[in-house]
Amino acid sequence: MADDALIVFTPSGRRGRFPVGTPVLEAARALGVDIDSVCGGRGLCGRCQVELCEGGFAKHGVHSRADHLSPRGDTEFGWELRRGPLGTGRRLGCAATLLGDVVVDVPPESQVHRQIVRKRPEVVDIALDPIIRLYFVEVQQPDMHVPTSDLRRLKDALQYEWHIAGLASDVRVMQQVQEALRQGSWQVTVAVYDDERIIAVWPGLHEKVYGIAVDVGSTTIAAHLCDLQTGEVVASAGRMNPQIRFGEDLMSRVSYIMMNPGGDAEMTAAVREALSTLAQELAGEAGIGVGAIVEATIVGNPIMQSLVFGINPVELGGAPFALATDEAIDGLWATEIDLAIHPNARVYGLPCIAGHVGADAAAVILSETPYLGEELMLIVDVGTNAEIVLGNRHRLLAASSPTGPAFEGAQISSGQRAAKGAVERVRIDPATLEPRFKVIGSGRWSDQPGFDRTIARVGVSGICGSGIIEAIAELFLAGVINHEGVVNGSLAARTPRVVPDGRTFAYILYEDASCSIRITQNDIRAVQLAKGALYAGIRLLMEHFGTEQVDRIRLAGAFGAHIDVKYAMILGLIPDCRLEHVTSAGNAAGTGARIALLSRKARREIEEVVRGVQKVETATEPRFQEHFVDAMAIPHKSDPFPRLRAVVALPAPTASGHALGRGQGRRQRRRA
Amino acid sequence: MADDALIVFTPSGRRGRFPVGTPVLEAARALGVDIDSVCGGRGLCGRCQVELCEGGFAKHGVHSRADHLSPRGDTEFGWELRRGPLGTGRRLGCAATLLGDVVVDVPPESQVHRQIVRKRPEVVDIALDPIIRLYFVEVQQPDMHVPTSDLRRLKDALQYEWHIAGLASDVRVMQQVQEALRQGSWQVTVAVYDDERIIAVWPGLHEKVYGIAVDVGSTTIAAHLCDLQTGEVVASAGRMNPQIRFGEDLMSRVSYIMMNPGGDAEMTAAVREALSTLAQELAGEAGIGVGAIVEATIVGNPIMQSLVFGINPVELGGAPFALATDEAIDGLWATEIDLAIHPNARVYGLPCIAGHVGADAAAVILSETPYLGEELMLIVDVGTNAEIVLGNRHRLLAASSPTGPAFEGAQISSGQRAAKGAVERVRIDPATLEPRFKVIGSGRWSDQPGFDRTIARVGVSGICGSGIIEAIAELFLAGVINHEGVVNGSLAARTPRVVPDGRTFAYILYEDASCSIRITQNDIRAVQLAKGALYAGIRLLMEHFGTEQVDRIRLAGAFGAHIDVKYAMILGLIPDCRLEHVTSAGNAAGTGARIALLSRKARREIEEVVRGVQKVETATEPRFQEHFVDAMAIPHKSDPFPRLRAVVALPAPTASGHALGRGQGRRQRRRA
């Protein structure tokens, strides 16, 4: 035992005795400690860095001293020369050998399965577990006396050095392996996919590979470039979906395909080209070549997802809205979708859930993980269709509701997209009925000093989705409109802001020489229809779930990020809930795509979760129409909203609400 | 039991009792009887045909009567209307139901795993077991109330009707499935690859799929089109390898690549284009579309195999002759090698064995199955390199020997390829030293009546490989040349056929106004060098195996088919063996490719066999040179050839043989 030394690893607590002279990395591997290495212990990659913990550790029965590890030698000096100094107290696990008892810490960045830091503390962190891993090996040179193929000897080396056996190989690796071996002087790095297949080979030590997580929206395509070995986002970019030239919204694009044979191929080509351009942009931003990107995950609504993967989405344009597939698209060569990244890269498409509930919704579920907790979570992702998910670890329901584009500022008389010059915040004084507001591009409220200068600079050009919601909610709180959404024309006598507008009345929010922003009766109706559809969808899911209330509401996407959740609830977009439990989920679809990129366990998890999701089809549910009619009122015909009322003074319902809601409901039904 | 009936199937002998009214096909499946069906028992495909055996079968305890099966009904009449009459006594297994005890025969053509008929009775037949199978299913239409994807419902149908679960799908199937389902009114046929992946889908019932087995030679590419459901060859075709424009033989092509960067890609493109053209030609001949071809197997020497699969063969051009891979290339999309057959088709490349021993040799092994028997088999495939395999079920050795092109008629003064006008058979009268011969394109010997008319028609243009071998062997038997291959100049006095030729002598085989065919001393030397190399390779393998004799010799390829094996042995190309045990294996490489096409078990078998083959590298074996020197003599310096002598009167050895062989050996060494 005199020649043995005890080593204790933190944070894992794994421990064991090894002969003096054993490298720390070797001890770690023997004990199954989670420690990274690409070069296989050759002092090249520096991934196996550890920290010696000095002192006496009664708990471990160890007195750990700096001189219980071998002094720094050529390997570490050489590494520092090439890479810069190792951090204080840092050693290369492959170079430092045991001389006596030690406690050694494996810092997070040296762990293979380190946690990907998440924004929300209540959610279980995702452990980094990329499906593609790199292995550096030294391969025996060919010998005429023992004729074996280069690939065979490469696999032998993988088995000998890394204990990985039975790997298959892409034909493209077979095409590249000989040149790589010779260029790398019989040292190469291979990328192994899912522990079963060699998909790429580079000469020498190749330490960095990247992946992109792409959220293909109808309007915008957003992508993150991630380092597959740290999980870090190294660049993000977005660009317009070029399919917009075929139609602004999804249905007009499907119509284009119906009218133009081959239109689907045109749109597929357009979106694929945009993906390649995005990849190029991300790589440029990160200062890498696109060839370093070896994987991509893709999410989108069912129509976008279909088009990216070359599936004609025409069936999604009409009942019964049949998906081609509700499975994940797994391990596809990127070249198969013309994605110009590493030629052997793989693509993973998250599964779609139903004809209206896409892979983006699956990604939101993966990001928000409602399936893990007891808490009943409602997730709403608002676009032209709202995708709604409700449930907990016992059961998960999903639906889509046709809200139309009003929440995005479309179909509103002074509406516009959320861009510079758009009114985004509105407050109305209940006494004077005078408004104050904020404009995108300015930090000031309209009643603050210096606002005029802002106006001169950015201009006021219209009102965006969040602005119209706040405006209508504030008008309701101020009594300018009633529960039925009718503008009270009698107020025209009290304030010049209320003016006749045909047979109804409008409220003038802002007016200057070049721009007039009015909230008209039609605008209010459009928002009522949209929020009625959204609320009805939510109600339907709650009814299917058998619940009257939800514990937590997460608003996903740009809408959820911009909106003030209080106003969303005052207007009755979402059901009653404790306000502090209603929060924005940010770009949850993008986050879900990123999680799938970094964790193969997460892929298997979401595939399984999606199979179990109960789909509720709003279009065929008679109860949807009933809920819709009731939800036209502000905030709702019958729901009392007790939690909201506890913090906001809502006006009492008026008697006529019922009749008006009905009338609107019929109109909507005729339209549908 | 009154309502049960006994059914006995032949040839399997499986038996069971089933309720009266059970269809024969259902009973067969329940009993695990090997019976085909694509349509799943709908009376559409007619593959489940059976024959009722009438009479009493004491052995089975059955009295089988025609009226113990239900009478013919609409299904069978309908089938006959569409497809023509069922054979006498034939019934559709899915339509005929049990009324009483019966014995029912499943004819070979109704069995899934029927035997592929082989030419040689001593070899185990290969059972048809294509890796791609067709399944017809009726798929539920989509229902808005139960939203599932089209592919999901298709898979449910496969599970319900065929009990196949857990299938993956090509993304290309996802792209095609919706249109196919709707075109086929919710009936489709799918192609399932290796029981695990749907690779193609057709609307309605699709009964015929084909595969091509391709042998890519340096000079010629040959291919067979096979019906994957019957195993039958429906068309065969061959064409020149267009790579010939880059160099006549393998080494000059590799040189081209070394001199011209990108030359490998040029050659790859050329050979791939030829493969597509061949596929087109085969499809045309069979009257099908290329889209009906869903699989291809490919064999070739290491350089050809590399080029087809896009692997630069430059490493094979010099020592240590390292292969990129010695694994099979499995399940590759045909589009990946630009092969224009069904766009979702798969390609299988047999494994290469060593740098000089290719997938064609693996195919020969698969065809000849030396690994199954006790008999020690020698297989020789002669081309510019001779590939040599020796062994039995205990051990298998392979080598390649650089014979050069003399056996193909090249480097011979009057040599030419085996084509019309070439002398292919030669006999020389030992008394008169007068020759008689046969020319390709004529059925007559030169001393038969009417030969002159033949000459007028086909002409005599040169001598091909088999002709030169017979000529030299006959000259040896007639004493015109001795054991050392020296033309006896003193015979010039006896016959005008022996004439001076520089410092040596030549034998005039034929002469007319336009053509003179002489066998010169240099020609004889060229053949001696070639046969010396071949024999030395064989000897080396025998030595490694530890044997002095072989039980059976199989000559593969065109050379083996054209040559008279007796002359090959007289000349000493191959070791002594009972003449009736030396036979042509025909195009064994092509046969092996065809077997791999039709049987996935055969693929796994040859992959395993190839892994176990012991490679012997002739270039590095000092003993090779020794054997080579000894083998320069005719038939050999020291081997007594007792079995040959038992049937052929060989001249006695001369004393000077030794020295001459040595000299030639040194010359050869300097060249190498």
Interface residues (C-beta under 8 A of the other chain):
Chain A: P142 D143 M144 H145 P147 T148 S149 D150 L151 R152 A168 S169 V171 M174 Q175 V177 Q178 E179 F309 G310 I311 N312 E315 A319 P320 F321 A322 L323 A324 T325 D326 E327 I329 D330 L332 E336 C352 A354 G355 K615 E617 A619 T620
Chain B: P142 D143 M144 H145 P147 T148 S149 D150 L151 R152 A168 S169 V171 M174 Q175 V177 Q178 E179 F309 G310 I311 N312 E315 A319 P320 F321 A322 L323 A324 T325 D326 E327 I329 D330 L332 E336 C352 A354 G355 K615 E617 A619 T620
